[in-house]
């Protein structure tokens, strides 16, 4: 059964007249008549009864008309989705994620894109960095979010935004009573570092920052992720450096204190993709995230340092 035969059948049914239907379809009457005859022969049943005024649907014709309209609607819908997918406006992206940005920046970036293109959906997979890299190489995901990335052949890492760092402290800790602290104030304070595993990681960034202000952190524990880190803070006297997104983890007994250091202490949020991925859906998402990321950073700075920080001089 050919789609052109179904389209012709629907128009004839709506017009009730072969001549008018042919005019509407911009073809001559004989080819249209042959199409209807071919369709009736294929179905082995009459679809129209010829009358003095034109044609009327048979019972079989009325059943086919309902289904034919639905088939044509489905085809039109499929054509539209395929066209929009080719433009990057519809489709599904598999995304690997891990780390503190899950609680803040990543949902904001993806939500901004869904607001632009509601027909784009995301399948999210919790993966540590090693798993993300393998999944990207094997084309099982299109994009991954993580922090520090060393160069990997075939992959591209782009820093979307740099999140300000804060100190997570037990509420009863003396430093927690201050409106802000310097990183050097943590000299001698037991610290929880995360994440363990693939290096470089946020652990390396924290140790490097501490070294720059003149001390080696007193490491109480290295844990798998920020959730475990904050849980340890709540039950010990330790401190933990965390990106701004982690402040959405509201744990009783934990306070997040801004850092006064200049230049501002921060850590980048990277998106990692294959360097040869031709997906227009991915390309559109990257465009949205590049546009949205500065607004997220401005919001984070304003929350940490006050409204004037949202407009750097």
MARZADO-333869 format. One record per residue (C-alpha): residue number from 1; residue in one letter; z, x, y. Coordinates in steps of 0.02 Angstrom, whole numbers. Layout:
<pts>
- NUM	a	Z	X	Y
...
</pts>
This chain:
<pts>
- 1	x	0	0	0
- 2	x	-58	80	162
- 3	x	40	66	325
- 4	x	-119	20	419
- 5	x	-143	-127	302
- 6	x	36	-185	335
- 7	x	13	-168	523
- 8	x	-147	-268	515
- 9	x	-65	-400	406
- 10	x	79	-421	530
- 11	x	-38	-440	678
- 12	x	-145	-569	587
- 13	x	13	-665	538
- 14	x	75	-664	717
- 15	x	-92	-716	791
- 16	x	-140	-841	655
- 17	x	-320	-798	691
- 18	x	-429	-655	628
- 19	x	-533	-643	787
- 20	x	-383	-631	903
- 21	x	-297	-509	785
- 22	x	-452	-397	783
- 23	x	-456	-396	973
- 24	x	-271	-350	980
- 25	x	-298	-209	854
- 26	x	-455	-150	945
- 27	x	-564	-160	791
- 28	x	-705	-275	740
- 29	x	-673	-428	632
- 30	x	-761	-372	470
- 31	x	-653	-214	443
- 32	x	-496	-316	477
- 33	x	-549	-448	352
- 34	x	-580	-312	223
- 35	x	-406	-239	251
- 36	x	-324	-407	219
- 37	x	-432	-434	64
- 38	x	-386	-260	-1
- 39	x	-202	-297	25
- 40	x	-215	-464	-65
- 41	x	-309	-381	-208
- 42	x	-176	-245	-222
- 43	x	-37	-376	-229
- 44	x	-141	-492	-337
- 45	x	-93	-641	-230
- 46	x	-158	-736	-79
- 47	x	-66	-700	84
- 48	x	-159	-821	196
- 49	x	-236	-992	182
- 50	x	-394	-1016	285
- 51	x	-390	-1168	398
- 52	x	-505	-1240	529
- 53	x	-395	-1162	664
- 54	x	-380	-991	585
- 55	x	-259	-934	449
- 56	x	-85	-983	392
- 57	x	37	-884	286
- 58	x	64	-930	105
- 59	x	238	-921	29
- 60	x	199	-746	-30
- 61	x	136	-702	144
- 62	x	298	-762	225
- 63	x	401	-652	108
- 64	x	290	-502	140
- 65	x	296	-529	328
- 66	x	484	-510	332
- 67	x	480	-352	227
- 68	x	328	-280	316
- 69	x	412	-296	485
- 70	x	564	-204	418
- 71	x	456	-67	341
- 72	x	366	-42	506
- 73	x	530	-38	601
- 74	x	595	93	479
- 75	x	437	197	498
- 76	x	449	187	687
- 77	x	631	238	679
- 78	x	591	385	565
- 79	x	448	441	676
- 80	x	562	434	828
- 81	x	701	532	744
- 82	x	580	663	682
- 83	x	507	679	856
- 84	x	681	692	935
- 85	x	734	819	803
- 86	x	582	923	845
- 87	x	640	919	1026
- 88	x	818	966	973
- 89	x	889	795	1016
- 90	x	933	733	841
- 91	x	991	809	679
- 92	x	1140	887	593
- 93	x	1214	1061	615
- 94	x	1328	1147	490
- 95	x	1461	1246	585
- 96	x	1592	1369	526
- 97	x	1750	1383	628
- 98	x	1917	1469	626
- 99	x	2057	1515	745
- 100	x	2145	1450	898
- 101	x	1989	1380	984
- 102	x	1988	1241	853
- 103	x	2130	1164	954
- 104	x	2044	1168	1123
- 105	x	1881	1248	1176
- 106	x	1775	1210	1022
- 107	x	1802	1020	1022
- 108	x	1765	1017	1209
- 109	x	1602	1113	1184
- 110	x	1542	1003	1041
- 111	x	1595	841	1126
- 112	x	1494	888	1280
- 113	x	1340	904	1171
- 114	x	1370	739	1080
- 115	x	1381	654	1250
- 116	x	1208	721	1291
- 117	x	1132	688	1120
- 118	x	1225	555	1018
- 119	x	1103	575	873
- 120	x	1162	753	841
- 121	x	1304	767	715
- 122	x	1410	913	659
- 123	x	1479	959	489
- 124	x	1627	1074	516
- 125	x	1686	1201	387
- 126	x	1848	1300	400
- 127	x	1799	1480	359
- 128	x	1874	1651	393
- 129	x	1758	1777	473
- 130	x	1697	1856	310
- 131	x	1651	1683	243
- 132	x	1562	1638	405
- 133	x	1455	1795	398
- 134	x	1404	1764	218
- 135	x	1368	1580	251
- 136	x	1257	1625	400
- 137	x	1163	1755	299
- 138	x	1136	1628	159
- 139	x	1079	1492	282
- 140	x	1223	1376	230
- 141	x	1280	1359	410
- 142	x	1186	1373	574
- 143	x	1326	1431	688
- 144	x	1502	1500	679
- 145	x	1642	1514	806
- 146	x	1760	1663	804
- 147	x	1836	1797	913
- 148	x	1798	1983	904
- 149	x	1636	2025	814
- 150	x	1564	2193	767
- 151	x	1372	2203	754
- 152	x	1302	2131	593
- 153	x	1116	2154	550
- 154	x	1023	1989	564
- 155	x	1160	1902	664
- 156	x	1184	1877	851
- 157	x	1357	1860	929
- 158	x	1370	1785	1104
- 159	x	1531	1770	1205
- 160	x	1533	1593	1272
- 161	x	1693	1605	1371
- 162	x	1848	1714	1391
- 163	x	2011	1621	1369
- 164	x	2167	1676	1464
- 165	x	2311	1736	1356
- 166	x	2490	1672	1360
- 167	x	2649	1721	1271
- 168	x	2723	1600	1145
- 169	x	2911	1618	1142
- 170	x	3061	1529	1067
- 171	x	3126	1411	1201
- 172	x	3296	1497	1198
- 173	x	3224	1672	1225
- 174	x	3272	1747	1396
- 175	x	3088	1776	1441
- 176	x	3049	1592	1407
- 177	x	3150	1542	1561
- 178	x	3032	1636	1676
- 179	x	2880	1551	1756
- 180	x	2774	1702	1702
- 181	x	2795	1875	1626
- 182	x	2706	2041	1618
- 183	x	2642	2104	1451
- 184	x	2755	2257	1472
- 185	x	2906	2140	1465
- 186	x	2870	2121	1279
- 187	x	2909	2306	1247
- 188	x	3040	2303	1109
- 189	x	3023	2115	1077
- 190	x	2977	2079	895
- 191	x	2800	2011	887
- 192	x	2699	1906	767
- 193	x	2514	1955	757
- 194	x	2365	1859	685
- 195	x	2245	1845	597
- 196	x	2250	1959	446
- 197	x	2088	1999	356
- 198	x	1918	2050	424
- 199	x	1926	2178	565
- 200	x	1907	2192	710
- 201	x	2017	2043	746
- 202	x	2135	1975	878
- 203	x	2267	2092	807
- 204	x	2165	2242	867
- 205	x	2145	2163	1038
- 206	x	2333	2136	1056
- 207	x	2375	2312	1000
- 208	x	2247	2385	1121
- 209	x	2315	2284	1268
- 210	x	2494	2337	1229
- 211	x	2439	2519	1220
- 212	x	2356	2505	1391
- 213	x	2520	2453	1473
- 214	x	2617	2590	1383
- 215	x	2696	2526	1224
- 216	x	2666	2497	1041
- 217	x	2709	2319	986
- 218	x	2858	2296	873
- 219	x	2773	2199	734
- 220	x	2886	2077	644
- 221	x	2744	2001	541
- 222	x	2556	1985	525
- 223	x	2504	1809	475
- 224	x	2342	1723	424
- 225	x	2320	1611	577
- 226	x	2396	1544	736
- 227	x	2477	1394	650
- 228	x	2582	1510	542
- 229	x	2614	1620	693
- 230	x	2682	1478	801
- 231	x	2786	1415	655
- 232	x	2867	1587	644
- 233	x	2900	1588	832
- 234	x	2991	1422	817
- 235	x	3107	1491	683
- 236	x	3137	1670	745
- 237	x	3163	1772	901
- 238	x	2987	1842	899
- 239	x	2846	1826	1025
- 240	x	2660	1801	1001
- 241	x	2510	1821	1115
- 242	x	2395	1669	1103
- 243	x	2234	1610	1187
- 244	x	2246	1457	1299
- 245	x	2177	1339	1165
- 246	x	2332	1371	1060
- 247	x	2441	1286	1191
- 248	x	2381	1120	1120
- 249	x	2492	1159	970
- 250	x	2648	1068	1026
- 251	x	2788	1136	916
- 252	x	2970	1095	956
- 253	x	3065	1248	1013
- 254	x	2911	1346	1072
- 255	x	2864	1379	1253
- 256	x	2701	1454	1318
- 257	x	2726	1572	1465
- 258	x	2581	1637	1573
- 259	x	2550	1823	1595
- 260	x	2550	1902	1769
- 261	x	2446	2055	1724
- 262	x	2293	2098	1829
- 263	x	2155	2105	1780
- 264	x	2190	1947	1682
- 265	x	2222	1970	1497
- 266	x	2098	1869	1398
- 267	x	2001	1857	1236
- 268	x	1822	1799	1209
- 269	x	1763	1652	1106
- 270	x	1601	1698	1018
- 271	x	1466	1593	940
- 272	x	1376	1682	799
- 273	x	1200	1635	742
- 274	x	1054	1708	645
- 275	x	937	1805	757
- 276	x	785	1717	682
- 277	x	846	1536	674
- 278	x	703	1425	739
- 279	x	806	1264	747
- 280	x	774	1167	909
- 281	x	936	1071	876
- 282	x	1033	1234	877
- 283	x	940	1294	1032
- 284	x	990	1136	1126
- 285	x	1172	1155	1072
- 286	x	1175	1334	1135
- 287	x	1105	1275	1303
- 288	x	1240	1143	1318
- 289	x	1379	1264	1273
- 290	x	1320	1395	1398
- 291	x	1324	1262	1534
- 292	x	1491	1188	1481
- 293	x	1589	1348	1446
- 294	x	1616	1397	1630
- 295	x	1694	1227	1666
- 296	x	1812	1246	1518
- 297	x	1864	1418	1579
- 298	x	1893	1354	1756
- 299	x	2002	1214	1686
- 300	x	2103	1338	1582
- 301	x	2130	1455	1729
- 302	x	2185	1311	1838
- 303	x	2312	1259	1708
- 304	x	2381	1435	1693
- 305	x	2378	1494	1874
- 306	x	2356	1343	1984
- 307	x	2203	1252	2056
- 308	x	2148	1400	2165
- 309	x	2113	1502	2008
- 310	x	1972	1384	1960
- 311	x	1869	1456	2105
- 312	x	1872	1646	2087
- 313	x	1834	1742	2247
</pts>
